[in-house]
Structures are given as structure tokens and as C-alpha cells.
Amino acid sequence: MGTETNSFWVCPHFPFRSIESVMLRICFRLVLFCALSFSILAQETDKPSLLVKADAGTIIWVDNLRYGTVSEMGELAIRNLKAGTHKLRARLLGKSEVTQSFQIKANAPAAIQITFKLPPSAAEESFQKAESLREKGKHKEAIAEYQAALNHSKTLFTQARIGLARSLMASSEYEQAITEARRAAKEVAANTALAAEATTVVANTFRAQGLYEEAFENYRKALSLTRNISPEAHTGLALTYQEENKLEEAIQHFQSAVEQANETEPIIYYLLGNLLDREGKIKEAIATYETYLRLAPNSKFAVTTRSMLRQLKRDAR
């Protein structure tokens, strides 16, 4: 046998010449190979499923889940998308919204370049302003812009009507909110996603009034429209069960919401963590709170969550 030239394997005082030494070298190499393989696998797993390139400030939805805003670097990485066809929606204030389909192949990250070519119509411009105002909690101004969008539109503008219902609910104008949300659901009966969203807003409005039976009925209706896939409806059901002190049912629906939201709504982890903690499920609560802090390290609940997490870890020892 020739002398091993790789210094990693050579011992100057004891060359590898015995069968045992050869087997030992093989084992060492297998360990190294496995370590390198796991390292490569971890790097591959860490890659985003989709890299979106667009103007900074562009808001991105995939399959009706809002994944966030494109950074100043002009990119947004989206992870954990399953293989298959997906639908992307991109919105930039002052531009007409862009929608397109794309494919994700197993172990093959995709990239999309979004280009906005057209200015928005008067109706869409008012709608964009309304959405921005609602997210800032300026519901009175948002209501006016939603109504302007509906007045400007020459066709049905169900998204604007749903947004209007949300701002009306936030303004405690419950009856009008339910009227607008139900009208929206009827307008798009054939579009199950929008019909389910409108029905969920109806349920949210009933829950806000403490009308839990009506809320249950509409959340379940929304879930039946979407084959049980709606993070918002599951979250609403969980909150309703929590109000009725049915905590196991609440935990189950929060867990469904977490699974379906694909980490787009960190607040669900916070709410779930609270219930797990309350039920004495310490290990699960710790893991849930840690995920929440990973996703929203600077949120308004972050300081409180870190404090609770420290206490839970002490209790778990």
C-alpha cells in the first residue's frame, strides 16, 4: 500500500498499513461524507422557494397569503412553498396591480421579476389608498376611499367592498359591516376564495359583538367554501372557542391556522403560545413563543414574550 498523501489522514509515527487501520480510514471518510452531505442539505433547505424581484415597497401575496413587502434591495424571499402551480399578486402604490401564475418544482427554487407597466384606474387608486389607510388604523378616511373606489368602478369591485366591511367593523358600525360583507359574498359566489373571505368578515363582526353562535355558523361556512383551508377563519374560530373557555378546541384551530399561514401571520404563534402556556403545555409553549420571536423580533409583544419565555424555561428545568 502506498503512503497516504492527505495530511488529514497521515500520522507520521504510525502509517495506515493494517486492515483495522484501513477500516478505520473508511469509517472516518464515511463520517466526513455524511457531515458534508448534511451541510449541503441544510444549505439547500435554507434556500427560498421563490425569490421575487420588484420595486421596493411592492406588497406580495402568494395563494392569497400576504408574504410581505419587497425590501430596499428589490427582493423578497419566500420559503416553504410546495411543488406545483401558485398564483402571485403584486401591488405597488400608484401602479396597476399585477397577477401571474408560476411553477415551483421540487428542489428547484424559482425567481420572478415583477414589472409594473400601467397606472391604476381611478377605482384602483382609491382602493390602494383605502387599504393603506386601513392598515394604519385610519378607518374613517379608509371608508371614504373604499366608497370612492366602489363609485368609480364600472364593474363589481368585491375586494373594495370587503375592505369597506372590515373598516366598518373596526369602527363599530356592525350592522352596516355585515350588510356590505354579505353583499360582497353574493357578488362573488362563484369565487370561493373571495366569498369565504367575505363570510369570514361577517363572522368576525358577529364575534366582535359577542354573538358567538352566529360567528361559529359563518366561520364554518367560510371553511366549507375553502375545503377547510383559511388561516383567518381558523383563527376566528379559535378566538371564539377561547371566549367560551373551550381551550382544547381553540388550540386545535390555532394550530390549523399556523400550519396554513406558512409563517405569514406571526401573531397566531403568540396567541397559540398563550393558550399552551395556560394549559400547562410548557414545551409546546416554549417552541411556539420562540417561533413568534424569530418571525417578529421587534413586535409590540416581543419584550413580554421574552420575559414569559425565560420564566417558562426556568419552569421546564
C-alpha positions as CSV (number, residue, x, y, z in Angstrom):
1,M,0.0,0.0,0.0
2,G,1.3,3.5,-0.9
3,T,1.7,6.2,1.7
4,E,-1.5,8.4,2.2
5,T,-0.6,11.8,0.9
6,N,-3.6,13.7,2.6
7,S,-2.3,15.2,5.8
8,F,-5.7,14.8,7.4
9,W,-5.2,11.0,7.4
10,V,-1.5,10.6,7.9
11,C,0.1,10.0,11.3
12,P,3.9,10.4,10.9
13,H,4.6,7.8,13.6
14,F,2.0,5.2,12.5
15,P,1.2,4.8,8.8
16,F,-2.1,3.2,8.0
17,R,-1.0,-0.4,7.0
18,S,-3.2,-2.8,9.0
19,I,-6.7,-4.0,8.0
20,E,-8.0,-2.3,11.1
21,S,-6.4,0.9,10.0
22,V,-7.9,0.7,6.6
23,M,-11.4,0.1,8.0
24,L,-10.9,3.0,10.4
25,R,-10.0,5.3,7.5
26,I,-13.1,4.1,5.6
27,C,-15.3,4.9,8.7
28,F,-13.6,8.3,9.1
29,R,-14.3,9.1,5.4
30,L,-17.9,8.0,5.7
31,V,-18.4,10.3,8.7
32,L,-16.9,13.2,6.8
33,F,-19.0,12.4,3.8
34,C,-22.2,12.4,5.9
35,A,-21.2,15.6,7.6
36,L,-20.6,17.3,4.3
37,S,-23.9,15.9,2.9
38,F,-25.9,17.2,5.8
39,S,-24.2,20.6,5.5
40,I,-25.1,20.7,1.8
41,L,-28.7,19.6,2.6
42,A,-29.0,22.2,5.2
43,Q,-27.9,24.9,2.8
44,E,-30.3,23.6,0.1
45,T,-33.2,23.6,2.7
46,D,-32.4,27.1,3.7
47,K,-32.9,28.4,0.1
48,P,-36.1,30.2,-0.6
49,S,-38.8,28.5,-2.7
50,L,-39.3,31.8,-4.6
51,L,-37.2,34.9,-5.0
52,V,-39.4,37.9,-6.0
53,K,-37.6,40.8,-7.6
54,A,-39.6,44.1,-7.9
55,D,-39.6,47.8,-6.9
56,A,-39.1,48.4,-3.2
57,G,-42.4,48.7,-1.4
58,T,-44.2,46.2,-3.5
59,I,-46.6,44.1,-1.5
60,I,-46.6,40.4,-2.4
61,W,-49.3,37.8,-2.0
62,V,-49.0,34.1,-3.0
63,D,-52.1,31.9,-2.9
64,N,-54.0,34.7,-1.0
65,L,-51.3,34.8,1.7
66,R,-49.6,38.1,2.2
67,Y,-45.8,37.4,2.4
68,G,-44.6,40.9,3.0
69,T,-43.0,43.9,1.2
70,V,-40.1,43.9,-1.2
71,S,-37.1,45.4,0.6
72,E,-34.9,48.4,-0.5
73,M,-32.7,45.8,-2.1
74,G,-35.5,45.0,-4.5
75,E,-36.0,41.4,-3.4
76,L,-38.4,39.3,-1.2
77,A,-37.6,35.7,-0.4
78,I,-40.5,33.3,0.1
79,R,-39.9,29.9,1.7
80,N,-41.7,26.6,2.2
81,L,-43.9,26.7,-1.0
82,K,-44.9,23.3,-2.1
83,A,-44.2,22.0,-5.6
84,G,-47.0,22.9,-8.1
85,T,-48.7,25.9,-9.6
86,H,-49.1,29.0,-7.5
87,K,-50.7,32.4,-8.0
88,L,-48.8,35.6,-7.2
89,R,-50.3,39.1,-6.7
90,A,-48.2,42.2,-6.5
91,R,-49.3,45.7,-5.5
92,L,-47.4,48.9,-5.6
93,L,-49.0,52.2,-4.7
94,G,-49.6,54.3,-7.9
95,K,-49.4,51.3,-10.2
96,S,-51.9,48.8,-11.6
97,E,-51.8,45.5,-9.7
98,V,-50.1,42.6,-11.3
99,T,-51.2,39.0,-11.1
100,Q,-49.4,36.0,-12.6
101,S,-49.1,32.2,-12.1
102,F,-45.8,30.4,-11.6
103,Q,-44.5,26.9,-11.1
104,I,-42.5,25.5,-8.2
105,K,-40.5,22.3,-8.9
106,A,-39.2,20.0,-6.2
107,N,-35.8,21.1,-5.0
108,A,-35.6,23.8,-7.7
109,P,-36.1,27.4,-6.4
110,A,-37.8,29.8,-8.7
111,A,-37.4,33.5,-9.4
112,I,-39.8,36.1,-10.7
113,Q,-39.2,39.6,-11.9
114,I,-42.3,41.8,-11.4
115,T,-42.7,44.8,-13.8
116,F,-45.5,47.3,-13.4
117,K,-46.4,48.8,-16.7
118,L,-49.7,50.5,-16.2
119,P,-51.0,53.3,-13.9
120,P,-54.1,52.3,-11.8
121,S,-57.6,53.2,-12.7
122,A,-59.4,55.8,-10.6
123,A,-61.2,53.0,-8.7
124,E,-58.0,51.0,-8.1
125,E,-56.1,54.1,-6.9
126,S,-58.8,54.9,-4.4
127,F,-58.8,51.2,-3.3
128,Q,-55.0,51.3,-2.8
129,K,-55.3,54.4,-0.7
130,A,-58.1,52.8,1.4
131,E,-56.0,49.7,2.0
132,S,-53.0,51.8,3.2
133,L,-55.2,53.9,5.5
134,R,-56.9,50.8,7.0
135,E,-53.6,49.2,7.8
136,K,-52.6,52.4,9.6
137,G,-55.9,52.3,11.6
138,K,-57.3,55.3,9.9
139,H,-60.7,53.8,9.3
140,K,-62.8,56.9,8.8
141,E,-60.6,58.0,5.9
142,A,-60.4,54.4,4.6
143,I,-64.2,54.1,4.5
144,A,-64.3,57.3,2.3
145,E,-61.7,55.9,-0.1
146,Y,-63.4,52.5,-0.3
147,Q,-66.7,54.1,-1.2
148,A,-64.9,56.2,-3.8
149,A,-63.4,53.1,-5.3
150,L,-66.9,51.5,-5.5
151,N,-68.3,54.6,-7.0
152,H,-65.5,54.9,-9.6
153,S,-65.6,51.2,-10.6
154,K,-67.7,50.3,-13.7
155,T,-67.8,46.6,-12.6
156,L,-68.1,44.8,-9.3
157,F,-65.2,45.6,-7.0
158,T,-65.6,43.0,-4.4
159,Q,-62.2,43.5,-2.8
160,A,-63.1,47.1,-2.1
161,R,-66.4,46.1,-0.6
162,I,-64.7,43.5,1.7
163,G,-62.2,46.2,2.8
164,L,-65.1,48.6,3.4
165,A,-66.8,46.0,5.6
166,R,-63.5,45.5,7.6
167,S,-63.2,49.2,8.3
168,L,-66.8,49.5,9.2
169,M,-66.4,46.7,11.7
170,A,-63.3,48.3,13.2
171,S,-65.4,51.5,13.5
172,S,-68.1,49.5,15.4
173,E,-70.6,50.1,12.6
174,Y,-71.5,46.4,12.9
175,E,-74.8,46.3,11.1
176,Q,-73.5,48.1,8.0
177,A,-70.3,46.0,8.1
178,I,-72.4,42.8,7.9
179,T,-74.6,44.2,5.1
180,E,-71.5,45.0,3.0
181,A,-69.8,41.7,3.7
182,R,-72.8,39.7,2.8
183,R,-73.3,41.7,-0.3
184,A,-69.7,41.0,-1.3
185,A,-70.2,37.3,-0.7
186,K,-73.2,37.3,-3.0
187,E,-71.4,39.2,-5.7
188,V,-68.7,36.6,-6.0
189,A,-70.5,33.4,-5.1
190,A,-68.5,31.6,-7.9
191,N,-65.2,32.8,-6.5
192,T,-64.9,30.7,-3.4
193,A,-61.8,32.4,-2.0
194,L,-63.4,35.9,-2.0
195,A,-66.8,34.5,-0.9
196,A,-65.1,32.8,2.0
197,E,-63.2,36.0,2.9
198,A,-66.4,38.0,2.9
199,T,-68.1,35.3,5.0
200,T,-65.2,35.4,7.5
201,V,-65.7,39.1,7.9
202,V,-69.3,38.5,8.7
203,A,-68.2,36.0,11.3
204,N,-65.6,38.4,12.7
205,T,-68.3,41.1,13.1
206,F,-70.6,38.8,15.0
207,R,-67.7,37.7,17.2
208,A,-66.9,41.4,17.9
209,Q,-70.4,41.8,19.2
210,G,-70.3,38.7,21.4
211,L,-72.7,36.8,19.1
212,Y,-70.8,33.6,19.2
213,E,-73.4,31.2,17.7
214,E,-73.7,33.4,14.6
215,A,-69.9,33.7,14.5
216,F,-69.5,29.9,14.6
217,E,-72.0,29.4,11.9
218,N,-70.3,31.8,9.5
219,Y,-66.7,30.7,10.2
220,R,-67.8,27.1,9.5
221,K,-69.5,28.3,6.3
222,A,-66.3,30.0,5.2
223,L,-64.2,26.9,5.9
224,S,-66.7,24.8,3.9
225,L,-66.2,27.1,0.9
226,T,-62.4,26.6,1.0
227,R,-62.3,22.9,1.9
228,N,-61.2,23.8,5.4
229,I,-58.3,26.0,4.3
230,S,-58.4,29.5,5.7
231,P,-56.0,30.7,8.4
232,E,-58.2,33.7,9.2
233,A,-61.4,31.6,9.7
234,H,-59.4,29.1,11.8
235,T,-58.0,32.0,13.9
236,G,-61.5,33.4,14.3
237,L,-62.9,30.1,15.4
238,A,-60.0,29.7,17.9
239,L,-60.7,33.1,19.4
240,T,-64.4,32.3,19.6
241,Y,-63.8,29.0,21.4
242,Q,-61.4,30.8,23.7
243,E,-64.1,33.3,24.6
244,E,-66.3,30.3,25.5
245,N,-63.4,28.8,27.5
246,K,-63.2,25.8,25.2
247,L,-59.4,25.8,25.2
248,E,-58.6,22.5,23.6
249,E,-60.8,23.4,20.6
250,A,-59.2,26.8,20.5
251,I,-55.7,25.3,20.4
252,Q,-56.7,22.9,17.6
253,H,-57.9,25.8,15.4
254,F,-54.9,27.9,16.2
255,Q,-52.6,25.0,15.2
256,S,-54.5,24.7,11.9
257,A,-54.1,28.4,11.3
258,V,-50.4,28.2,12.0
259,E,-50.0,25.3,9.5
260,Q,-51.9,27.1,6.8
261,A,-50.5,30.6,7.2
262,N,-46.9,29.4,6.4
263,E,-45.4,31.9,8.9
264,T,-47.1,34.9,7.3
265,E,-49.0,35.8,10.5
266,P,-46.7,35.8,13.5
267,I,-49.4,36.9,15.9
268,I,-51.1,33.5,15.6
269,Y,-48.0,31.9,17.3
270,Y,-48.3,34.5,20.1
271,L,-52.0,33.7,20.7
272,L,-51.3,29.9,20.5
273,G,-48.4,30.2,22.9
274,N,-50.6,32.0,25.4
275,L,-53.1,29.1,25.4
276,L,-50.5,26.4,25.5
277,D,-48.9,28.1,28.5
278,R,-52.3,28.5,30.1
279,E,-53.0,24.7,29.6
280,G,-49.6,23.8,31.2
281,K,-48.1,22.6,27.9
282,I,-44.8,24.1,28.7
283,K,-42.5,22.6,26.0
284,E,-45.0,23.3,23.2
285,A,-45.5,26.9,24.5
286,I,-41.7,27.5,24.5
287,A,-41.3,26.3,20.9
288,T,-44.3,28.4,19.8
289,Y,-43.0,31.6,21.5
290,E,-39.6,31.0,20.1
291,T,-41.1,30.8,16.6
292,Y,-43.0,34.0,17.3
293,L,-39.9,35.9,18.3
294,R,-38.0,34.6,15.3
295,L,-40.7,35.9,13.0
296,A,-41.4,39.1,14.8
297,P,-38.4,40.0,17.0
298,N,-39.3,43.7,17.2
299,S,-43.1,43.4,17.6
300,K,-45.0,45.1,20.4
301,F,-45.3,41.8,22.2
302,A,-41.7,40.9,21.9
303,V,-40.5,42.2,25.2
304,T,-43.4,40.5,27.1
305,T,-42.8,37.3,25.2
306,R,-39.1,37.1,26.0
307,S,-40.0,37.6,29.7
308,M,-42.6,34.8,29.6
309,L,-40.2,32.6,27.7
310,R,-37.5,33.0,30.4
311,Q,-39.9,32.0,33.1
312,L,-41.2,29.0,31.1
313,K,-37.7,27.7,30.6
314,R,-37.0,28.0,34.3
315,D,-40.2,26.1,35.0
316,A,-39.2,23.4,32.5
317,R,-35.9,22.6,34.2
